[in-house]
Amino acid sequence: MNYDTLFTPFKIGNCEIKNRIVMSAMGTLMSNRDGSFSEDEIAYFEERAKGGTGMIIVGQGYLTADLGQGVLGHYWDHHHIVPSARALTNRCHAHGCKVFTQLSCGTGRNANEIHGKPPYSSSENTWVWDSNVKCHPLTVEEIEEIMKQWEYSAGLVRDAGFDGIEVHAHVGYLIDQFISPIWNHRTDDYGGTPKKNARFALDIVDAIHRGAGDDFPVIFRLSMDHRIPGGRTLEDSKVLLKVLDEHGVDAFDVDAGCYETIKYVYPPMYMGEACMEYVCRAAREATDKPLLNAGSHTPESAVKMIEGGDADFVIFGRQLIADPEIGNKLLEERPEDVRPCMRCNEECIGRILRYRSKLSCAVNPAAGDEHAMRLTKVDQPKNVVVIGGGPGGLEAARACAIRGHHVKLYERNELGGTLNAPATADFKIQIRKLIEYYKAQLQKLDVEVVKADLSIDDPVLSQCYRIVCATGSKPLEMSIPGIKGDNVLGVIDAHLKPELVTGQNIIVCGGGMSGCDFALEAVTALGRKATVIEMKNDVATDVIMMNQVSLKESMAEAGVTLRCGCRVKEITAQGVVVINQDTGEELIEGDQIISALGQTPNRELADKLREKYFKKTIFVGDCVKAAKSGDAIRDGLCAALSIN
């Protein structure tokens, strides 16, 4: 594909941007506690600017810490933020990248935490996380104070060298609560009619212009389609866009969803690429101002969207976390070098939600640690043997070669290891792309790939300087009667050898992500019926919440039957005998059984290496502990960093 369209300049207000590639506003949890920018955070954004991004929109900016309601972000309430913010804009501008900051007056009813007082909102709405908690409706006096803060904060943003402001008015946050009738039940000047509902937003635009000047570009980020009963529709949003357009907004960042449709806020792999592009046509009918659009775009979908005129800028979010150099790589016509985002959500938003830790990335563990995990050349290259071509081994080989080492990678099967199994599903095409990315990199880096089963006595092990053991995992063996019957097939073989999936009524034993993914694939790609049996009371509990929600919805739409709370007792020719926690023993009928009961470390060679070559062997990935591919990739990168 020709990517030239992505590199034509375009303006937002008076700000000319060198290309059409924009980095989405995303929280990083890297800020200093006083709301200023940390060095890690500045380096993170600088890396994306250096990599060819046309414009960066910095996320998680709040007018004040109080309005941030406990979120660790940037607080634009005091001039002490300006020096670190100016460092960020200076370092990004040095690479020709424009920088906007997203500003928010809070999440309102969506507040993650409340400390002794109810969250505030447009009206007495219920708190998203507990319907028994009622929100405090903002008074007119409180709204006026917020507008004064918008004015002051906008002035600080301009002083800090930013090129514009994006108003955070989507996903059901506070501004969205004012502009949406579903959450705005006021009867004063800030609610009751479409015009009054818009006043809060219009007052914000006025306040920004008072603080930063009429010529300071303003983008309005808006969910065009809430996708919930009573929520704002495309037609509703078109009316709102026209009003904002006439009031001086310079561009619109349009998408879909809200917290009640969380999968649109953090689109997982099951939603496919360009999953929110559909809103752009409605937006085009309402305004001729520049449009920006996000939603799991690929370089290819970006070109198609911009050439088709549906939007003027493509927003890459997680894709720019995965590969900060995507702009330069496409400009230099090297699409094979673009490291694809798997849309797994595990190490970006997953890290933030699970651990209250700064973000990282499953395929790019250096994200957020650009200084500490930079791959620098070694003074004296060494001979490194990598055993295993799964995600951990592939990353170790790639990173070692970049550092200048001479690398041999041994893999007895196909490069990609267990990644090849889920990659068969169309909804996991990004995993296929990741495997192809690694193959291309190893070839370019002259990594010698040997298709062989390496023995502990092979001379190459005694002769090399370091060994990276990445022998992966194997299916967990369970002592279930009938588990080795002719009608039972392991989930990995089921993925890789669809010709062995002969049953029409399939039962999947194991309701983790692997089992659920195959059940979905069996129905959508193979045209079979599928039932998932899970001992827990829910399925896909091993994945982050928004992925689980999307996967369960996809299975429901496809007609996959879920049987939770059922322990497998026996497998027979007729199906699976289970112990149902509510009703006792029963037979679930099916003509083929897929075993997806988990993986365990493959330690056969690893244990021998521990005994014979303990001084020079580094163990990575599943051979240590069965985990996710992101853990293995991180191990592989760290192994390479440790070999000097």
Buried (B, 14 or more C-beta within 10 A) or exposed (E): EEBEBBBEEBEBBEBEBBBBBBBBBBBBBBBBEEBBBBEBBBBBBBBBBBBBBBBBBBBBBBBBBEBBBEBBBBBBBBEBBBEBBBBBBBBBBEBBBBBBBBBBBBBBBBBEEBEEEBBBBBBEBBBBBEEEBBBBBBEEEEBEEBBBBBBBBBBBBBBBBBBBBBBBBBBBBBBBBBBBBBBBBBEEEBBBEEEBBBBBBBBBBBBBBBBBEEEBBBBBBBBBBBBBEEBBEBEBBBBBBEBBBEBBBBBBBBBBBBBBBBBBBBBBBBBBBBBBBBBBBBBBEBBEBBBBBBBBBBBEBBBBBBEEEBBBBBBBBBBBBBBBBBBBBBBEEEBBBBBBBBBBBBBBBBBBBEEEBBBBBBBBBBBBBBEEBEBEEBEEBBEBBBBBBBBBBBBBBBBBBBBBBBBBBBBEBEBBBBBBBBBBBEBBBBBBBBBBBBBBBBEEBEBEBEEEEBEEEBEBBEEBBBBBBBBBBBBEEEEBEBBEEEBBBBBBBBBBEBEEBEBEBBBBBBBBBBBBBBBBBBBBBBEBBBBBBBBBEEBBEBBBBBBBBBBBBBBEEBEBBBBBBBBBBBBBEEBBBBBBEEEEEBEBEBBBBBBBBBBEBBBEBBEBBEEBBEEBBBBBBBBBEBBBBBBBBBBBBBBBBEBE
